[in-house]
């Protein structure tokens, strides 16, 4: 059997993978896009809360928008709360499955070949690139050759593991569901914080409209998410009275850390590259940015037939230039967050309730760039520095 040769093989047809595949195929290269599941976009592992800039980055229309969010309510275990929002729409709740399908369709329109129910199980060096072993759902295996292999296959990337690039950064174990919650406000997100509730992470509800919400919770210290969910319901019983789930799903969130995301003939993007916000676990926007940059660099490398680590390194440098400072700030904030006790969350909600801070938060709040907001707030309220001077005593205010 003759081994099929491709210019690029992309593992994973999520937003990042499809964007890379379409971008490479647009350059006239033969691209194979793989999706291990039978259905694009499923199973769903995403809360789907994004900013309008995410749709702009993806190049998709607002038809995928299910709801608009105008504010957020944050709750501490004591019951103390903080309301944010000035009435303007700052975030969108999207149909994540529709987003995935739109980006896959565009990749195909640009010439990428799609194989469903197929995954990468091994890769080895070969003359001119890599020999990649693929496997379908019937366990049948075969190999293809490629000059460039792109791992966009999620938190447990097989591409990264096969080539010794798996990241050792922090991971959050999460549980999410969708269902009906009586009395929920149609345009406000709820966030539940507290070390006793969801250690190292938080819980949330996101309104879809019509009384339906997405609910999620996670843990950063090994506590099972189902236990966090029980604590959430026990701590805030009135707010979850009448909750009826339609389905549940679980997943791993690989928080950002400095890691290797290119080597000869290989690039990682999206969750596989750890391009996930350290503060919220959001990965759609940073993954799309990474995919755009990876496609640009990959096209140039393939055109020169110089698919080396040195050539591909222009991609992580460009990503760092666009998002590096924000992610470093986010990592700093993460270190502060995991150090907080329940009483600290109470105090923080009280400090943020100050009128000047609320005005600043409502004016400059941006879920894609929370570090920028906190940078402003620390200067407005020196009391905030009390919470960060211990965990971040060696960090200049603010890098």
VOGU-3710 file (C-alpha; in Angstrom, 3 decimals, decimal comma):
1> xxxxxxxxxx> 0,000/0,000/0,000  1,423/3,358/-1,057  1,738/5,819/1,828  -0,219/9,020/1,174  1,823/12,196/1,489  0,502/15,478/2,871  2,067/18,861/3,356  0,335/19,109/6,733  -1,695/16,875/9,033  -3,787/18,612/11,701
11> xxxxxxxxxx> -5,017/16,506/14,622  -8,203/17,929/16,132  -11,082/19,739/14,426  -11,920/22,157/17,221  -11,739/25,919/16,556  -7,925/26,043/16,705  -7,333/22,967/14,562  -9,863/23,911/11,899  -8,469/27,440/11,716  -4,915/26,160/11,227
21> xxxxxxxxxx> -6,058/23,620/8,635  -7,989/26,235/6,673  -5,127/28,707/6,875  -2,595/26,175/5,584  -4,886/24,895/2,824  -5,486/28,493/1,734  -1,791/28,601/0,846  -2,298/25,830/-1,709  -0,939/23,007/0,456  -2,425/19,546/0,807
31> xxxxxxxxxx> -3,847/19,379/4,327  -5,489/16,519/6,206  -7,742/17,527/9,128  -8,566/14,774/11,626  -11,389/14,583/14,170  -11,477/11,572/16,482  -15,211/11,866/17,242  -18,063/11,013/14,901  -19,675/14,425/15,204  -17,901/17,795/14,949
41> xxxxxxxxxx> -18,260/19,795/18,167  -19,437/16,900/20,306  -19,097/15,994/23,093  -19,393/19,579/24,311  -16,782/20,617/26,908  -17,127/24,407/26,791  -19,152/27,058/28,618  -19,311/29,139/25,424  -18,947/32,575/27,047  -16,907/34,809/24,749
51> xxxxxxxxxx> -16,406/38,437/23,744  -17,356/39,953/20,387  -13,635/40,017/19,523  -13,728/36,198/19,562  -16,273/36,175/16,735  -14,133/38,687/14,867  -11,045/36,510/15,325  -12,990/33,440/14,185  -14,520/35,289/11,251  -18,018/33,955/11,959
61> xxxxxxxxxx> -21,350/35,761/11,994  -23,541/36,412/15,032  -25,976/33,669/14,007  -24,192/31,439/16,521  -25,006/33,817/19,418  -27,601/32,379/21,800  -27,683/35,164/24,404  -26,019/38,397/25,506  -24,663/38,936/29,001  -24,859/42,383/30,642
71> xxxxxxxxxx> -23,440/41,672/34,068  -22,203/39,218/36,654  -22,978/38,443/40,284  -20,173/37,005/42,407  -21,004/35,055/45,579  -18,789/34,113/48,531  -19,603/31,105/50,755  -20,860/33,477/53,476  -23,569/34,711/51,115  -21,894/38,062/50,526
81> xxxxxxxxxx> -22,199/39,122/46,901  -20,958/41,690/44,409  -22,845/42,831/41,314  -20,901/43,940/38,257  -22,173/45,495/35,046  -23,434/48,822/33,770  -26,143/47,566/31,418  -23,915/47,271/28,357  -23,506/43,908/26,667  -19,920/42,768/27,280
91> xxxxxxxxxx> -20,065/39,037/26,591  -21,856/36,617/24,304  -23,099/33,107/24,924  -22,516/31,100/21,774  -23,574/27,802/20,272  -20,163/26,158/20,509  -21,147/23,234/18,274  -22,213/25,680/15,564  -18,864/27,498/15,886  -16,908/24,262/15,420
101> xxxxxxxxxx> -18,985/23,259/12,419  -18,657/26,649/10,761  -14,871/26,583/11,068  -14,626/22,992/9,803  -16,799/23,892/6,811  -14,575/26,855/6,026  -11,450/24,714/6,256  -12,989/22,282/3,770  -14,001/25,113/1,442  -10,360/26,201/1,433
111> xxxxxxxxxx> -9,250/22,729/0,428  -8,556/20,799/3,640  -9,496/17,102/3,576  -11,561/16,037/6,617  -11,471/12,554/8,157  -13,959/11,886/10,956  -13,518/9,222/13,627  -9,740/9,191/13,088  -6,949/10,081/15,510  -3,150/10,188/15,633
121> xxxxxxxxxx> -1,720/7,341/17,720  1,994/7,584/16,887  4,542/9,642/14,976  8,146/9,031/14,035  10,847/10,841/12,127  11,211/10,034/8,432  13,057/11,456/5,454  11,513/14,828/4,659  9,293/15,002/7,715  7,219/12,581/9,793
131> xxxxxxxxxx> 5,469/9,262/9,376  2,190/9,491/11,281  0,148/6,473/12,376  -3,615/6,985/12,271  -6,388/4,877/13,778  -10,127/4,851/13,134  -12,917/3,808/15,466  -12,726/0,180/14,284  -9,060/0,098/15,444  -7,774/-0,077/11,865
141> xxxxxxxxxx> -4,377/1,613/11,544  -2,429/3,061/8,634  0,329/5,591/8,093  0,639/8,826/6,157  3,606/11,054/5,537  3,679/14,765/6,273  6,080/17,669/6,315  4,204/19,351/9,179  2,165/17,821/12,000  -0,078/20,160/14,009
151> xxxxxxxxxx> -1,342/18,995/17,400  -4,679/20,648/18,103  -5,983/17,601/19,920  -6,753/19,011/23,334  -5,523/18,847/26,898  -4,336/15,236/26,568  -2,762/15,748/23,154  -1,515/12,491/21,655  0,674/14,476/19,275  2,412/16,207/22,186
161> xxxxxxxxxx> 2,888/12,928/24,051  4,149/11,050/20,998  6,850/13,644/20,393  7,883/14,402/23,970  6,163/17,811/24,110  3,482/17,197/26,729  3,235/20,160/29,097  3,581/19,773/32,855  1,482/22,814/33,764  -1,409/22,979/36,208
171> xxxxxxxxxx> -4,650/21,284/35,226  -8,180/21,898/36,453  -10,647/19,033/36,642  -14,099/20,274/35,703  -17,715/19,180/35,530  -20,325/20,956/33,448  -23,948/20,560/32,567  -26,861/22,202/30,842  -30,404/22,376/32,102  -33,286/24,427/33,483
181> xxxxxxxxxx> -32,921/26,691/36,517  -36,099/28,488/37,639  -35,808/32,190/38,432  -32,436/32,699/36,765  -31,769/36,159/35,353  -31,591/35,971/31,582  -28,662/38,369/31,085  -26,406/37,821/34,094  -23,682/35,313/34,845  -23,273/33,998/38,385
191> xxxxxxxxxx> -19,851/33,120/39,784  -19,353/31,262/43,064  -15,955/31,474/44,780  -14,503/30,019/47,944  -11,793/27,604/48,991  -14,325/25,505/50,863  -16,556/25,274/47,798  -14,266/24,835/44,767  -10,635/24,897/45,945  -8,364/26,554/43,425
201> xxxxxxxxxx> -11,198/27,266/41,022  -14,861/28,401/41,068  -18,387/27,538/39,955  -20,638/29,379/37,529  -23,963/29,583/35,744  -24,311/31,110/32,289  -27,818/31,948/31,011  -28,828/30,611/27,612  -32,275/32,229/27,626  -35,674/30,734/28,304
211> xxxxxxxxxx> -34,682/29,638/31,801  -31,904/27,384/30,536  -28,342/27,696/31,844  -24,933/26,137/31,553  -23,614/25,219/34,977  -20,037/24,316/35,769  -17,614/23,767/38,623  -13,985/22,770/38,934  -11,217/21,980/41,349  -7,524/22,743/41,318
221> xxxxxxxxxx> -6,391/20,557/44,217  -7,603/17,077/43,337  -11,043/17,325/44,960  -13,520/15,592/42,678  -15,755/18,054/40,813  -18,863/16,107/41,823  -18,012/16,891/45,451  -17,604/20,580/44,529  -21,046/20,428/42,935  -22,555/18,986/46,122
231> xxxxxxxxxx> -20,927/21,757/48,137  -22,233/24,370/45,706  -25,815/23,135/46,064  -25,464/22,879/49,845  -23,927/26,360/50,227  -26,425/28,146/47,964  -29,573/25,978/48,146  -32,101/28,691/47,269  -30,291/29,633/44,075  -30,312/26,064/42,753
241> xxxxxxxxxx> -33,768/25,008/43,849  -35,538/23,346/40,933  -32,397/22,709/38,884  -33,007/19,988/36,268  -30,054/18,844/34,183  -30,429/17,795/30,558  -26,901/16,404/30,356  -23,536/16,419/32,124  -20,012/16,402/30,774  -16,526/16,534/32,242
251> xxxxxxxxxx> -13,101/17,605/31,123  -9,605/18,817/31,904  -8,511/22,448/31,582  -4,739/22,806/30,944  -3,869/26,227/32,348  -1,177/28,226/30,610  2,464/27,873/31,534  5,676/28,408/29,603  6,221/25,304/27,506  7,688/24,067/24,240
261> xxxxxxxxxx> 5,130/24,233/21,432  7,295/23,751/18,326  10,016/21,395/17,187  11,169/20,238/13,761  8,044/19,512/11,656  5,679/19,941/14,648  3,462/22,710/16,071  0,984/22,653/18,964  -2,012/24,994/19,154  -4,996/25,607/21,425
271> xxxxxxxxxx> -5,410/23,437/24,518  -2,609/21,149/23,308  -0,269/24,161/23,568  -1,726/25,283/26,910  -3,142/28,440/25,323  -5,748/28,688/28,079  -6,328/31,685/30,369  -4,895/31,067/33,861  -7,681/33,134/35,404  -10,834/31,690/33,833
281> xxxxxxxxxx> -9,829/28,616/31,843  -11,131/30,195/28,636  -9,357/28,863/25,587  -11,355/29,797/22,488  -9,965/33,284/21,898  -6,287/32,610/22,726  -6,468/29,345/20,783  -7,816/31,153/17,721  -5,033/33,724/17,982  -2,522/30,886/18,199
291> xxxxxxxxxx> -4,110/29,145/15,209  -3,949/32,267/13,059  -0,293/32,811/13,875  0,584/29,123/13,468  -1,036/29,043/10,025  0,880/32,138/8,918  4,223/30,750/10,061  3,418/27,265/8,783  2,576/28,522/5,290  5,867/30,395/5,084
301> xxxxxxxxxx> 7,868/27,412/6,357  6,209/24,991/3,949  6,696/27,367/1,028  10,443/27,531/1,795  10,534/23,791/2,544  12,251/24,733/5,780  10,010/23,216/8,446  12,583/23,350/11,230  12,179/24,322/14,869  14,111/27,508/14,196
311> xxxxxxxxxx> 11,765/28,447/11,357  8,582/27,509/13,241  9,707/29,397/16,372  8,386/32,584/14,799  4,945/31,296/15,827  5,417/31,155/19,643  7,304/34,463/19,496  4,350/36,103/17,721  1,874/34,599/20,206  3,933/35,902/23,119
321> xxxxxxxxxx> 3,969/39,345/21,556  0,166/39,413/21,271  -0,862/37,687/24,503  2,258/36,953/26,539  2,057/39,899/28,909  -1,627/39,280/29,641  -1,011/35,606/30,332  1,926/36,369/32,627  -0,303/38,767/34,558  -3,003/36,106/34,597
331> xxxxxxxxxx> -0,529/33,621/36,012  0,324/36,127/38,768  -3,366/36,551/39,564  -3,742/32,796/39,639  -1,054/32,534/42,309  -2,934/35,098/44,380  -6,282/33,389/43,857  -5,177/29,960/45,070  -3,731/31,546/48,230  -7,070/33,015/49,348
341> xxxxxxxxxx> -9,188/31,642/52,175  -12,967/32,047/52,387  -12,614/35,104/54,624  -10,331/36,717/52,021  -13,002/36,379/49,354  -15,440/38,163/51,676  -12,974/41,010/52,163  -12,226/41,260/48,454  -15,907/41,523/47,551  -16,180/44,310/50,102
351> xxxxxxxxxx> -13,221/46,187/48,620  -14,538/45,790/45,066  -17,871/47,170/46,227  -16,280/50,624/46,558  -17,925/52,963/44,049  -14,683/54,002/42,346  -13,591/50,416/41,851  -17,010/49,398/40,580  -16,966/52,199/38,028  -13,515/51,136/36,859
361> xxxxxxxxxx> -14,481/47,463/36,701  -17,627/48,231/34,725  -15,747/50,516/32,357  -12,627/48,439/31,734  -13,778/44,903/32,496  -12,793/42,483/29,726  -12,855/38,706/30,162  -10,132/38,331/27,529  -7,777/40,695/29,366  -8,512/40,589/33,128
371> xxxxxxxxxx> -4,890/41,425/33,932  -5,272/44,876/32,414  -8,244/45,607/34,657  -6,493/44,440/37,821  -3,496/46,550/36,854  -5,767/49,621/36,986  -7,571/48,570/40,152  -4,421/48,061/42,216  -3,453/51,640/41,489  -6,922/52,898/42,419
381> xxxxxxxxxx> -7,099/50,921/45,672  -3,796/50,232/47,472  -5,741/47,955/49,849  -5,852/45,414/47,034  -2,082/45,141/47,238  -2,443/43,595/50,694  -3,808/40,513/48,982  -0,996/40,234/46,475  2,086/41,411/48,332  2,639/37,983/49,921
391> xxxxxxxxx> 2,207/35,703/46,892  3,728/38,292/44,543  6,176/40,159/46,725  8,923/39,795/44,100  6,761/40,906/41,152  7,001/44,595/40,129  3,674/46,403/40,213  2,869/45,440/37,472  4,836/43,619/34,809
//
